[in-house]
């Protein structure tokens, strides 16, 4: 897979910003079939940084009420928390 297919988008939440400031960890939405080594290589090539650890989790879709009374589901997705070497940053995330 292409690195641009593996890393879809950064997740910017209160918790992820706290992790960036405290531990130097960044959170991304990634391709559901990507494994940890593929995610590590993709982040290193895209952002030119050194990755120490990759933690992944599968987030299941939630039931949401759509236009009708029948419930629908949001799609399931995969999240990766990437810890960088001390002193390195990803700018713009």
C-alpha positions in Angstrom: 0.0 0.0 0.0 0.9 3.6 -0.6 1.8 5.7 2.5 -0.9 8.1 1.5 -3.4 5.3 1.5 -2.3 4.0 4.9 -2.4 7.4 6.8 -5.8 8.9 6.1 -5.9 12.0 8.4 -4.7 13.3 11.8 -7.2 13.2 14.6 -7.3 16.5 16.6 -9.1 16.1 19.9 -8.5 17.4 23.4 -7.0 14.1 24.3 -4.7 13.9 21.2 -3.5 17.4 21.8 -2.7 16.6 25.4 -0.7 13.5 24.2 1.2 15.7 21.7 2.3 18.1 24.4 2.9 15.6 27.2 4.4 12.5 25.5 5.1 13.5 21.9 2.4 11.1 20.6 0.3 11.8 17.5 -3.0 10.3 16.6 -4.0 9.3 13.1 -6.9 7.6 11.3 -5.3 4.8 9.3 -6.4 2.1 6.8 -8.2 -0.7 8.5 -6.0 -3.4 7.0 -2.7 -1.7 7.7 -0.4 -3.3 10.4 1.9 -1.6 12.8 5.1 -1.9 10.7 3.3 -0.5 7.6 2.0 2.4 9.7 5.4 3.1 11.1 7.1 3.1 7.7 4.3 5.4 6.3 4.6 8.0 9.0 8.5 8.0 8.8 8.4 8.5 5.0 5.6 11.1 5.0 6.8 13.3 7.9 10.6 12.6 8.0 10.6 11.6 11.7 11.7 8.6 13.7 8.9 6.5 15.3 9.5 4.8 18.6 6.1 3.0 19.1 2.8 2.4 17.4 -0.4 1.5 19.2 -3.5 0.7 17.2 -7.1 0.2 18.0 -10.2 -0.7 15.9 -13.1 1.6 16.6 -16.4 0.2 15.8 -19.2 2.1 14.1 -21.9 3.7 16.2 -25.7 3.5 15.7 -27.1 6.8 14.6 -30.6 7.9 13.8 -30.7 8.9 10.1 -33.6 10.7 8.3 -36.0 8.0 9.1 -36.8 6.4 12.5 -34.7 3.4 11.5 -31.2 3.4 12.9 -28.1 3.5 10.7 -24.5 2.9 11.4 -21.4 5.0 11.0 -18.5 3.1 9.5 -15.9 1.3 11.6 -12.4 2.7 11.4 -8.9 2.2 12.8 -6.9 4.6 15.0 -3.1 4.7 15.5 -1.3 6.5 18.3 2.3 7.1 17.2 5.1 8.0 19.7 8.1 9.9 18.3 11.7 10.1 19.5 12.2 12.8 22.1 12.7 16.3 20.6 11.0 15.5 17.2 7.7 17.1 16.1 5.3 16.8 13.2 4.4 20.4 12.2 0.9 21.3 11.2 -0.7 18.4 13.1 
